[in-house]
Amino acid sequence: MPNNSVTISLKYLLPLLAAIIAVSPLAIDMYLPAMPTLAEHFSTKMPLVQNSLSIYLFGYAVGMLVFGPMADKYSRRGLVMLGLVGFILTTLALTYAQNIEQFIALRFLQAFISSAATVVVPGIISQLYGKDTAKGLSYVSMIMMLAPMIAPSIGSVLLLNSWQMIFYVLAIYALIIFVFSFYFLPEVKSAKKPQELSVIQRYKIVFSNKKARLDLISSMMVSLAFFAYITAIPFVYLTVFKVSEFTFSILFGANVLALMSAHFINTRLVTRIGSRKMLSYGVLLAIIAATSLLLASVLSLALPFHVAAILPLMGSLSMISVNANALILQEFSEHTGTATAVNGTLRFGIGALAGPILAVFYDGSALPFACLMAGAVYLVLGCQLLHRVLAIKQEEI
């Protein structure tokens, strides 16, 4: 049963925690429809605007490394307040950016400081729910999926006024969450004193486990593919295929539905056939979809062919990710927090490379995007095949 030491009901506290952690996906996805407008406003090329997303992911990964250990020493509630105030100030500052360099620098600061608020949420849920932590985390995960679904649509509507309006609304949202957190978020302290581990030691814990290493790489490659999609899809849909902002939001929402559908299917089947088999099925579907997307780009096929490949590809990436992460945690039953922190940092870190990679191979078409997606999926296949070979050898021994 949830911890009863707090005065606010978990019925209302969980939505607040979900709203806090939703700050990041909203900040990532709401401005996607505005990327072409930003490129025009700052008189710069699209790859530089796309890099602002990669810089955000990098800033978030760095912030997790800094604020994650602090959450075990200092007030979690205080870190939430710090993160939200910092997010509000940097978000408002973005509207005054005079050039793309200032915009990118502020996006880094926005992500870095906001991680102070979001990184503590899983720890708070764990303290409140104890053995039922999965129930609380599942609720927050659903919000995380809904946020990117509605964010581009909101951004498209706000873009009718100006690109700055997107960030004004983000700041107002964070301000509302700050007020609710100030009055209703309790101070939840850690039940026991955590181990004093350096960042290097945290990495060693994960990488020294040979069984988890290939699944960790698989999780990272899925993250690279996912953020390649987030970075490039506005350009692919809005510029290459010249769809409207409204159509873009519909297509983007459909892909999020594919993610949610795959997650739902996985929850129904994984208890019967296990995470390893579900991961294998996800890889098989991903190979088919990624190869189809690559062929559609090479042959310069129409938009429907790309959409038909991207939908199952995003669903399969979701299935691979959730099962790879579950298998990683199974190897670290006594260090789940450390494994989660390291895995999250590496995933956001590798995700930050998507923009620069796409920028290097930019040619005005969707081909670099398709190649990066396919390449990441093929690497996942290689990792899983190698894992199977090593497992067979281990059984023989």
C-alpha positions as CSV (number, residue, x, y, z in Angstrom):
1,M,0.0,0.0,0.0
2,P,1.2,3.6,-0.6
3,N,2.9,5.4,2.2
4,N,0.3,7.2,4.4
5,S,2.7,9.7,5.9
6,V,1.7,12.5,3.5
7,T,-1.4,14.6,3.9
8,I,-2.3,14.9,0.3
9,S,-4.1,11.9,-1.3
10,L,-2.2,10.0,-3.9
11,K,-5.3,10.3,-6.1
12,Y,-4.3,14.0,-6.5
13,L,-0.5,13.7,-6.0
14,L,0.1,11.4,-8.9
15,P,-1.4,13.7,-11.5
16,L,0.8,16.5,-10.0
17,L,3.9,14.3,-10.3
18,A,2.9,13.4,-13.9
19,A,2.5,17.1,-14.7
20,I,6.0,17.8,-13.4
21,I,7.6,15.1,-15.5
22,A,5.6,16.1,-18.5
23,V,7.5,19.4,-18.7
24,S,10.3,17.8,-20.6
25,P,8.3,16.1,-23.4
26,L,6.2,19.3,-23.8
27,A,9.3,21.4,-24.1
28,I,10.7,18.9,-26.7
29,D,7.6,18.5,-28.9
30,M,5.6,21.7,-28.7
31,Y,8.0,23.7,-30.8
32,L,8.5,21.0,-33.5
33,P,6.0,22.6,-35.9
34,A,7.8,25.9,-35.5
35,M,11.2,24.6,-36.7
36,P,10.8,26.0,-40.3
37,T,9.5,29.3,-38.9
38,L,12.5,29.5,-36.5
39,A,14.9,28.8,-39.4
40,E,13.3,31.7,-41.4
41,H,13.2,34.0,-38.3
42,F,16.9,33.5,-37.5
43,S,17.9,33.5,-41.1
44,T,19.6,30.1,-40.7
45,K,19.5,26.6,-42.1
46,M,17.2,23.9,-40.9
47,P,20.0,21.6,-39.5
48,L,21.0,24.3,-37.0
49,V,17.4,24.6,-35.8
50,Q,17.3,20.8,-35.6
51,N,20.4,20.8,-33.5
52,S,18.6,22.9,-30.8
53,L,16.7,19.7,-30.0
54,S,19.9,17.7,-29.7
55,I,21.4,20.4,-27.5
56,Y,18.3,20.1,-25.3
57,L,18.7,16.4,-25.0
58,F,22.4,16.8,-24.1
59,G,21.6,19.5,-21.5
60,Y,19.0,17.2,-20.0
61,A,21.5,14.3,-19.8
62,V,24.1,16.5,-18.1
63,G,21.5,17.8,-15.7
64,M,20.6,14.2,-14.7
65,L,24.2,13.5,-13.8
66,V,24.4,16.7,-11.7
67,F,21.0,16.7,-10.0
68,G,20.5,12.9,-9.7
69,P,23.0,12.4,-6.9
70,M,21.8,15.7,-5.3
71,A,18.3,14.2,-5.0
72,D,19.7,11.7,-2.5
73,K,21.3,14.3,-0.3
74,Y,19.1,17.4,-0.5
75,S,15.4,18.2,-0.5
76,R,13.6,16.6,-3.4
77,R,10.8,19.2,-3.1
78,G,13.4,21.9,-3.2
79,L,14.9,20.5,-6.4
80,V,11.4,20.5,-8.0
81,M,11.0,24.2,-7.0
82,L,14.5,25.0,-8.4
83,G,13.9,23.1,-11.6
84,L,10.5,24.7,-12.3
85,V,11.6,28.3,-11.6
86,G,14.7,27.8,-13.7
87,F,12.6,26.4,-16.5
88,I,10.2,29.4,-16.4
89,L,13.0,31.9,-16.6
90,T,14.9,30.2,-19.4
91,T,11.7,29.6,-21.4
92,L,10.8,33.3,-21.2
93,A,14.4,34.2,-22.1
94,L,14.1,32.1,-25.3
95,T,11.5,34.5,-26.7
96,Y,14.1,37.3,-26.6
97,A,16.8,35.3,-28.5
98,Q,18.3,37.4,-31.2
99,N,20.0,34.6,-33.2
100,I,20.2,30.8,-33.4
101,E,23.3,30.7,-31.3
102,Q,21.5,32.4,-28.4
103,F,18.5,30.2,-28.9
104,I,20.6,27.0,-28.8
105,A,22.5,28.1,-25.6
106,L,19.2,28.9,-23.9
107,R,17.7,25.5,-24.9
108,F,20.7,23.9,-23.2
109,L,20.1,25.9,-20.0
110,Q,16.4,25.2,-20.2
111,A,16.9,21.4,-20.3
112,F,19.7,21.4,-17.7
113,I,17.8,23.2,-15.0
114,S,14.5,21.5,-15.7
115,S,16.1,18.1,-15.1
116,A,16.3,19.1,-11.4
117,A,12.5,18.9,-11.2
118,T,11.9,15.8,-13.3
119,V,14.8,13.6,-12.1
120,V,13.4,13.4,-8.6
121,V,9.9,12.2,-9.6
122,P,10.6,8.4,-9.9
123,G,12.3,8.5,-6.4
124,I,9.2,10.2,-4.9
125,I,6.9,7.7,-6.4
126,S,9.1,4.9,-5.2
127,Q,9.0,6.2,-1.6
128,L,5.3,6.7,-1.7
129,Y,4.3,3.4,-3.3
130,G,7.0,1.0,-2.0
131,K,6.4,-2.5,-3.5
132,D,3.6,-1.0,-5.7
133,T,6.0,1.5,-7.4
134,A,5.2,0.0,-10.8
135,K,1.6,1.2,-10.4
136,G,2.7,4.8,-9.9
137,L,5.3,4.7,-12.7
138,S,2.8,3.2,-15.1
139,Y,0.5,6.1,-14.6
140,V,3.3,8.6,-15.2
141,S,4.4,6.7,-18.3
142,M,0.9,7.0,-19.8
143,I,1.1,10.8,-19.3
144,M,4.5,10.8,-20.9
145,M,3.0,9.2,-24.0
146,L,0.0,11.6,-24.1
147,A,2.1,14.7,-23.8
148,P,4.0,14.3,-27.1
149,M,0.7,13.3,-28.8
150,I,-1.0,16.6,-28.0
151,A,2.1,18.9,-27.9
152,P,2.6,19.3,-31.7
153,S,-1.1,20.1,-32.1
154,I,-0.9,22.7,-29.4
155,G,2.3,24.1,-31.0
156,S,0.6,24.3,-34.4
157,V,-2.3,26.3,-33.0
158,L,0.0,28.6,-31.1
159,L,2.2,29.1,-34.2
160,L,-0.7,30.9,-35.9
161,N,0.1,33.8,-33.5
162,S,3.9,33.5,-33.3
163,W,6.6,31.1,-32.4
164,Q,7.2,33.0,-29.2
165,M,3.7,32.2,-28.1
166,I,4.7,28.5,-27.8
167,F,7.3,29.4,-25.2
168,Y,4.9,31.8,-23.4
169,V,2.4,29.0,-22.9
170,L,5.2,26.6,-21.8
171,A,6.2,29.1,-19.2
172,I,2.6,29.6,-18.0
173,Y,2.2,25.8,-17.7
174,A,5.4,25.6,-15.6
175,L,4.2,28.4,-13.4
176,I,0.9,26.7,-12.8
177,I,2.7,23.5,-11.9
178,F,5.0,25.5,-9.6
179,V,2.1,26.9,-7.7
180,F,0.5,23.5,-7.2
181,S,3.8,22.0,-6.2
182,F,4.5,24.8,-3.7
183,Y,1.2,24.2,-1.9
184,F,0.6,20.5,-2.4
185,L,3.9,18.6,-3.0
186,P,5.1,17.0,0.2
187,E,8.7,16.5,1.3
188,V,9.4,12.8,0.7
189,K,12.7,11.7,2.2
190,S,14.7,8.6,1.3
191,A,13.9,5.7,3.5
192,K,17.6,4.8,3.9
193,K,20.9,6.5,3.3
194,P,22.1,5.8,-0.3
195,Q,25.5,4.5,-1.2
196,E,28.0,7.2,-1.9
197,L,28.9,6.5,-5.5
198,S,30.8,8.7,-8.0
199,V,29.5,9.1,-11.6
200,I,32.4,6.8,-12.8
201,Q,31.4,4.1,-10.2
202,R,27.8,4.3,-11.4
203,Y,28.9,3.6,-15.0
204,K,31.1,0.8,-13.9
205,I,28.2,-1.0,-12.1
206,V,26.3,-1.2,-15.4
207,F,29.2,-1.8,-17.8
208,S,30.8,-4.5,-15.7
209,N,27.7,-6.7,-16.1
210,K,28.3,-8.6,-19.3
211,K,24.7,-9.9,-19.5
212,A,23.2,-6.4,-19.5
213,R,25.8,-4.8,-21.8
214,L,24.2,-5.8,-25.1
215,D,20.7,-4.9,-23.9
216,L,22.1,-1.5,-22.8
217,I,23.5,-0.9,-26.2
218,S,20.2,-2.0,-27.8
219,S,18.4,0.5,-25.6
220,M,20.8,3.3,-26.6
221,M,20.4,2.5,-30.3
222,V,16.6,2.6,-29.9
223,S,17.0,6.0,-28.2
224,L,19.1,7.2,-31.1
225,A,16.5,6.1,-33.6
226,F,13.7,7.7,-31.6
227,F,15.4,11.0,-31.2
228,A,16.4,10.9,-34.9
229,Y,12.7,10.7,-35.6
230,I,11.9,13.6,-33.2
231,T,14.6,15.7,-34.8
232,A,14.0,15.0,-38.5
233,I,10.3,14.4,-38.8
234,P,9.3,18.1,-38.9
235,F,11.6,18.6,-41.8
236,V,10.5,15.3,-43.5
237,Y,6.8,16.0,-43.3
238,L,6.7,19.8,-43.4
239,T,9.6,20.6,-45.9
240,V,10.2,17.4,-48.0
241,F,6.5,16.4,-48.4
242,K,5.2,20.0,-47.7
243,V,2.2,19.0,-45.5
244,S,0.4,21.6,-43.5
245,E,1.1,22.2,-39.8
246,F,-2.3,20.6,-39.0
247,T,-1.6,17.5,-41.1
248,F,1.8,17.2,-39.4
249,S,0.2,17.2,-36.0
250,I,-2.2,14.5,-37.1
251,L,0.6,12.3,-38.5
252,F,2.8,12.9,-35.4
253,G,-0.2,12.0,-33.1
254,A,-0.8,8.8,-35.2
255,N,2.8,7.7,-34.5
256,V,2.4,8.3,-30.8
257,L,-0.7,6.1,-30.9
258,A,1.5,3.5,-32.5
259,L,3.8,3.8,-29.5
260,M,0.9,3.5,-27.1
261,S,-0.6,0.5,-28.9
262,A,2.7,-1.4,-28.9
263,H,3.0,-0.7,-25.2
264,F,-0.5,-2.0,-24.6
265,I,0.1,-5.1,-26.6
266,N,3.3,-5.7,-24.7
267,T,1.6,-5.5,-21.3
268,R,-0.9,-8.2,-22.5
269,L,1.7,-10.7,-23.8
270,V,5.0,-10.1,-21.9
271,T,3.8,-12.0,-18.7
272,R,3.1,-15.1,-20.8
273,I,6.1,-15.2,-23.2
274,G,8.7,-13.1,-21.4
275,S,10.6,-9.9,-22.2
276,R,13.3,-11.6,-24.3
277,K,10.8,-13.0,-26.8
278,M,8.9,-9.8,-27.0
279,L,12.1,-7.9,-27.6
280,S,12.9,-10.4,-30.5
281,Y,9.4,-9.8,-32.0
282,G,10.0,-6.1,-31.8
283,V,13.3,-6.4,-33.5
284,L,11.8,-8.5,-36.3
285,L,9.1,-5.9,-36.9
286,A,11.6,-3.0,-36.7
287,I,13.9,-4.6,-39.3
288,I,10.9,-5.0,-41.8
289,A,9.7,-1.4,-41.1
290,A,13.1,0.2,-41.2
291,T,14.1,-1.5,-44.4
292,S,10.8,-0.5,-46.0
293,L,11.4,3.1,-44.9
294,L,14.9,3.0,-46.4
295,L,13.6,1.6,-49.7
296,A,10.8,4.3,-49.8
297,S,13.5,7.0,-49.4
298,V,15.9,5.5,-51.9
299,L,13.1,5.1,-54.5
300,S,11.7,8.6,-53.7
301,L,8.2,7.1,-53.1
302,A,5.2,9.3,-52.0
303,L,4.3,10.3,-48.5
304,P,1.9,7.4,-47.8
305,F,4.7,4.8,-48.3
306,H,6.8,6.6,-45.7
307,V,3.9,6.9,-43.3
308,A,3.1,3.2,-43.7
309,A,6.7,2.3,-42.8
310,I,7.1,4.8,-39.9
311,L,4.0,3.8,-38.0
312,P,5.0,0.1,-37.3
313,L,8.6,1.2,-36.9
314,M,7.7,3.6,-34.0
315,G,5.6,0.8,-32.4
316,S,8.4,-1.7,-32.7
317,L,10.9,0.8,-31.2
318,S,8.6,1.1,-28.2
319,M,8.4,-2.6,-27.8
320,I,12.2,-3.0,-28.0
321,S,12.8,-0.2,-25.6
322,V,10.4,-1.3,-22.8
323,N,11.7,-4.9,-22.9
324,A,15.4,-4.1,-23.1
325,N,15.0,-1.8,-20.1
326,A,13.1,-4.5,-18.2
327,L,15.9,-7.0,-18.9
328,I,18.5,-4.5,-17.8
329,L,16.8,-3.9,-14.5
330,Q,16.5,-7.6,-13.9
331,E,20.2,-7.8,-13.8
332,F,20.5,-5.1,-11.2
333,S,17.9,-6.0,-8.6
334,E,20.0,-4.4,-5.9
335,H,21.0,-1.3,-7.9
336,T,17.8,-0.5,-9.9
337,G,18.2,3.2,-9.2
338,T,21.7,3.3,-10.4
339,A,20.9,1.3,-13.5
340,T,18.0,3.5,-14.3
341,A,20.0,6.7,-13.9
342,V,22.9,5.5,-16.0
343,N,20.6,4.0,-18.6
344,G,18.7,7.3,-18.8
345,T,21.8,9.4,-19.0
346,L,23.3,7.3,-21.8
347,R,20.0,7.2,-23.7
348,F,19.6,11.0,-23.7
349,G,23.3,11.4,-24.4
350,I,23.2,9.2,-27.5
351,G,19.9,10.9,-28.5
352,A,21.8,14.2,-28.5
353,L,23.9,12.8,-31.4
354,A,21.0,12.5,-33.7
355,G,20.9,16.1,-34.7
356,P,24.6,16.4,-35.5
357,I,24.6,13.1,-37.5
358,L,21.6,14.3,-39.5
359,A,23.2,17.7,-40.1
360,V,26.5,16.1,-41.4
361,F,24.6,14.0,-44.0
362,Y,21.9,16.7,-44.8
363,D,21.0,16.6,-48.5
364,G,17.6,18.2,-48.5
365,S,15.8,14.8,-48.7
366,A,14.5,12.2,-46.2
367,L,17.3,9.7,-47.0
368,P,19.7,10.6,-44.2
369,F,16.8,10.2,-41.7
370,A,15.9,6.8,-43.2
371,C,19.5,5.7,-43.2
372,L,20.0,6.6,-39.5
373,M,16.8,4.9,-38.4
374,A,17.7,1.7,-40.3
375,G,21.3,1.8,-39.2
376,A,20.3,2.0,-35.5
377,V,17.8,-0.9,-35.9
378,Y,20.4,-3.0,-37.7
379,L,22.8,-2.4,-34.8
380,V,20.0,-3.6,-32.4
381,L,19.7,-6.7,-34.5
382,G,23.4,-7.3,-34.2
383,C,23.4,-6.9,-30.5
384,Q,20.5,-9.3,-30.0
385,L,22.0,-11.9,-32.3
386,L,25.3,-11.7,-30.4
387,H,23.4,-12.0,-27.1
388,R,21.8,-15.2,-28.4
389,V,25.2,-16.6,-29.5
390,L,26.7,-15.9,-26.1
391,A,23.7,-17.4,-24.3
392,I,24.0,-20.6,-26.4
393,K,27.8,-20.8,-25.5
394,Q,27.0,-20.3,-21.9
395,E,24.4,-23.1,-21.9
396,E,27.0,-25.4,-23.6
397,I,29.5,-24.7,-20.8
